[in-house]
Amino acid sequence: MKSRPFDPHWTTELPSLAAHLDDVCRAICEAETRDRSRKKTAQANFEAAIKAIVLDLYRAHLSDPNLHVGIGLHRNTLQALSKSQYGSALHTPTSFEQAVEALLNGRYIKQTGEFFHDRSGKKSRTRRYQACPHLVSALRDAGGTAVDLVRHRGTDGIRLKDADKDLVEYGDVPFAKQAGDRLRVINEMLQSNWVDLAQTDEQLAAELHYIADTREDEAAQSFDFAARTVYRVFNNSDWDQGGRFYGAWWISCPSRLRPYILLNGKRTEEVD
C-alpha cells in the first residue's frame, strides 16, 4: 500500500472550491445530533480540520488515485502536534477526532488501513484514508485542480532534525527566522508560477512503466503537481549541517522526465 503522512497545511483560493468546502461543513453540522453546540473556537477548529483533511486527501488522489494518507489519532500525538511548530492548531485532539469521525460517518472519506503498533518503533503504522469517489467528483465539479491547492502562506518551512532524523523543536532562533523569511519570498515566487510536464496522463503512465524496469524508487513516485513550494532541512541539530531544499515535485523528478518540464507553458533546459 503506497502511502504518505497527512499534511494539514493546505488551503485554496478558488472561490467555487472554497464554497464547496463550506457546503461540506454545513452538511456535516446539520447532520450532527449533539446535545449542545460547540464553543466558537472549537467549532472553528472542527471546520478547519474538516477542510484540511478533505483538501489533503483530494491532493493525494490527484497525484495518484492509489495513494493512501496516514492520519494519526492518538491523543498524545495530536496534543503534541497542536503545540508544535511543525503541526497545526487544528490538531486539537477533540475537534480533530470529531472531524475525522464526521467525514467517515458522512462517507466523504474511507478508512483503508488499520493502526498497528510495533514495540520496536520501526514498523508502526497510522490509520490510512482516502477520499470517497463522490467527494472527488464533487470537488472536481467545483473546479478544483492541482493548481488551485496552495500551502498556507505562514507555514514554517525550516526543519531541524537530530541524528536519528527526528524533527527537533527549535523555538525562536535568529538564523531560523532569517532563513524562514527568505524561504517565504522564494515560495511566493514559486506559487505565482506553474511548473508542469509536457506529458498527457497516458504518456506519463507509460514513462513510469518504462522506468519501473530500471528504477523502482523513481517509478513509485507520485506526481503531486500541487507541491510547488520548498522547505529546508538542517541535520544533526546543527544549523551548519544540511540546509538542502526539498518538497517541490520537480526536485525528485526522474531524469528521464526532466526534459519535459515546463515553466508557465514554456520548455526548460537543465543546467547541470
N, C-alpha and C positions, 0 to 999 in steps of 0.2 A: 504494500500500500504506500503510494507516494504521498508524503505529507509535509507540511511546514507549520511553524508556530503561528498563532493568532497575532496579528498586528493591529492595534487599536487606533493607530494614528492616521486614519483616512477619512476624508470628507469629500464633498462635491460642491461645485459652484454652478452646476447646471440647474436652473430653476425647476424644470419638469421632474428631474430625478429627486431633488430635494423635496418637492411637493409630494412625490410618491412615498418617500420615507416618512413624511408627516402622516400620510394616509395609513401606512402600516402601523405606526404608533397609535393613531386614533382608533383603528380597528381592534388592536390588541387591548387597549384600555377599555373600550366599550364591551369587550367580551369577558373582562375580568369580573369575578364575583368576590369582591373584598368587602369586609365589614366596615372599613373606614378608608378614607383616601390617604395617599402618601403625603408626607410633608413636601413642600415646594422643592427643596434641594434634592430629596430622594426621588421625586418624580422626574426632575431634570436629569439626574444620573441614570435613571431607569431608561428613559427615552434615548439618551445619548448612547447608552450601551447597546440598545436595540439597533440603532443606526450604524454604529461602528461594526457590529457583528455582521449585519446584512451586507454592508459595503465590502468588508474584507472577504467574506465567503463568495460574494459576487466577483470580486477581483480574482480570487483563486480560480473560479470557474472560467473566467475569460482567458486566463493564462493556460489552463489545462482542465477540461471537464472531469478528468480522473484524479485531480489533486484534492486532497483532504486537508482540513485545517485543525490543528490540535489546540484545544481550549482547555486550560487547567481550571478546575473549580474548587480546588482545596482552599478552605477559608484562610488559612495562614498565608498561602501563596498570594491570594487575591489581596489580603490586607497589606502584605509587603509591597505588591505592585502598585497599590493605590497611593503609597507614600514614596515610591521610588522615582528617581529622575528618569528611569528607563521605562516606567509604566505610565499609568494614566489615572486620573481621579475617577474615571468611570469604572475602575476595577473595585470600587467599594463593594465588599462581599455580598450583602443582601440585595442591592439593586442589580448587580451583575448576574447573580444566580437567578433572580427573578426574570431578568431579560432573556437568558438562555431558555429557561423553562417556558416562558410565554411564547417564544419563537418556535419551540418544539411543539407545544400544545396547539398552536395555530397552524402547524405544518408549513411554516415558512422555511425551516431548516430541518435536517435529519441527522441523527447521530449514526455514524458509520463505523466507529471503533470504540472499544471499551477501555476504561482506565486499567493500567497494570502497574503495580509497584514492584520493582526489583530491589531487594535489600542491598545489593551491591551498588545501586545507583547508576548502573551502566545501561540497563535496558528498560527502564521505566517509560511508560507511555501515558500521555494525557488522552482524554476522550477526543475522538475525531468527528468532525462535522462537515457537511456540505449543504449548499443551498438547494432547496427543492426545485424541481423543474418549473412549477408555476411561478415561483418567485423570480427565477431567472428570466422567464418570459415577460413578466410584468416590468421588471427593471429595464429590459430591452425595449419594451413598448414605450417606456418613459424616456427613451432616447439615450440611456446610459451606455457608454462605451469606455474603453480604457483611457481615452483622452480626458474623460470627464471625472476621473478619480484622481484626487490630489492629496498629498500629505499635508497635514496641518502645518501651517507656516511656523508655528512656535516649537515644533518638535526638536528636541536636542539631538544633534547628530554626532556628538563626540562621545565615544565609548572607550572606557578604560577597562582592561582585562588583567587578571592576575596570572600567575604562572600556570594555573590549571585551566585557563581560558574562560573563567567565570567573570561576569561583569562586576565591577567594583564601584560602589558609590563614592564620588569624589568631592561632592559639595561645591563650595564657592572657591574655585581655583582661577586666578587671573589668566593663566595661559589657556585654560579650557574655555573661558569666556571669550577671549580674543579669537581663538580658533573657531568657536561656535558662531561668532559674529561674521567671520569671513566665509564660513561654510554656508550661512544663510544667504549671503549675496550670490554665491555660486548656485545654490539650489533655486533661488528666484529666477536666475537666468535659465537654468535647465528646464524649469517648469513652464517657462514662457515660450519654449520651442518644442518641436515634436521630432523625436527620433524613431525611425521605423525601419522595416526591412522591405526591400523590393521583391517580395515573395507573396504569392497567394497562400491561403491556408493549406491547399493541396500541395503546392510546391514545398512549403516549409515542412510538412509531414513527410514528404518523400526525402528531403535532405536529411532530416533527423533519422529516418530509417536507414539511410546510407551510412551516416556517421556511426550508428549503433554497432556496425560491424568492426569499427576500429576504436571508438572511444565511448564506452558505456556511460562514463560520468557526464560527458557533454550531451550525449543523446538523451539522457534522463532529465535534462534541463527543461523547465517550464518557461516559456517566453512571456514574462509579465511586463507587457508594454506600458503599464501604468507606473512601473518602478523606474522613474526617470530623475530621481534625486540621489544624492550620495551621502554617506556618513564616513567618519574616520575612526579607525581603531588603533589604540595605543596598547602596548603589551607589557606584561610583567610589572604592572602597577608603576610604570615609569614613563613619564611624558617624553623622554628622549628615545624611546624604543617604539618603532612602528609608525603610525600616523598615515597608513595607506588608506586609499579611498575604496569603498565598496558600495553596493546597493543598486546602482543603475544597471538595467538589464544588459546593456551593451558591453559592460566590463567583462562579463563572463561569456560573451557570445562566442560560439565555436569559430575557430579560424576559418573554416570552410565557408561560413556565412558572412564574415566581416565585409567582403567586397560588396555585399548587397545593402549595407547600412545606408539609410537616407537621413538627411538632416533637412527638415522642412521641405521634403519632397525632392531634394537635390542629392545627387551622388556624392559620396565622400571618398577620400583617399587615405589609406592607412600609412602613417609615417612611423617607422619602427627603427 
